[in-house]
Each structure stands twice: as C-alpha cells, then as structure tokens.
Amino acid sequence: MAFGTQDLNVGNEDDVMNEINMTPMVDIMLVLLIIFIITVPVMKHSVNIDLPRATNEVQNIKPETLRLSVDAQGAYFLNETPIADADLAPRLKVGAAQNPQPELHIRGDKAVRYERVAQAMAAAQQAGLRKIGFITEPKN
C-alpha cells in the first residue's frame, strides 16, 4: 500500500493522486498542541486574588518646605514666624511626621555664630527630618 503515490504508470502525468498527504497537517497540529500545553499553566494563576484598580495619572504631591531662618542676633524664624528655642524641636517633629516629609531649608545670616546654625541642624536631625538644605545668595 503506497500513500500518496500514483499507479505504476510513472510516465503518465495526467493521473490524479488518490489520497491527500496528511503528514504536514499532523505536524502543525502537534506543534499547536505543544504550544497550548506550555502556555496554559502560565495563564492560570494558582492564587485567586482581587487586584485593586489604579489610574495611570501621575500624582505630583509636592511636600511643603519648612524655612528656618537665623538672624544676626541668633533668633529662629520658622516660616517667617519667630519661634523660641524650646519650641523648635517639637515644631520640627510635627513637620517630620508629615507624609511626604518636607524639606528643611536653613537660611543663616552671615553674621550669626555657626553654633546657632549647628543647634538648628541638631534639632532637625533629632526630629527625624532627612532632607536639610542651606540657602545662600550667589556672588554677583
């Protein structure tokens, strides 16, 4: 029994094939079966959970900036409001507890003793502020 062959009349090209060659179709079906076997476990999750929905909008939450100024006499001003030395640490702790945490910008007068600026930095560190910057004026 010969599959897909013509009769023994090899010279006669007018004869029609009696059967369709099934080998290519079987090969394609086996390849598709293998692909499905591989991809089905990937598509199925083992734990059913209800995922939250999220938007793609960018949320720009800019934290407020705490401005601590030290004048020439060594007095502290938090956001342009005079503040006593004893009140500085508790006010900075309130700022450090905010989410996102604000930046602390320290502006020290050039005539003030460095000790007063160092005390302000120590109070900010004890309060838990992580972002501390110094404000200066550029030379002309």
PyMOL commands that set and color helices and strands:
alter all, ss='L'
color gray80, all
select helices_A, chain A and resi 23-43+85-96+114-127
alter helices_A, ss='H'
color red, helices_A
select strands_A, chain A and resi 65-70+76-78+81-83+103-108+132-134
alter strands_A, ss='S'
color yellow, strands_A
deselect
rebuild
show_as cartoon
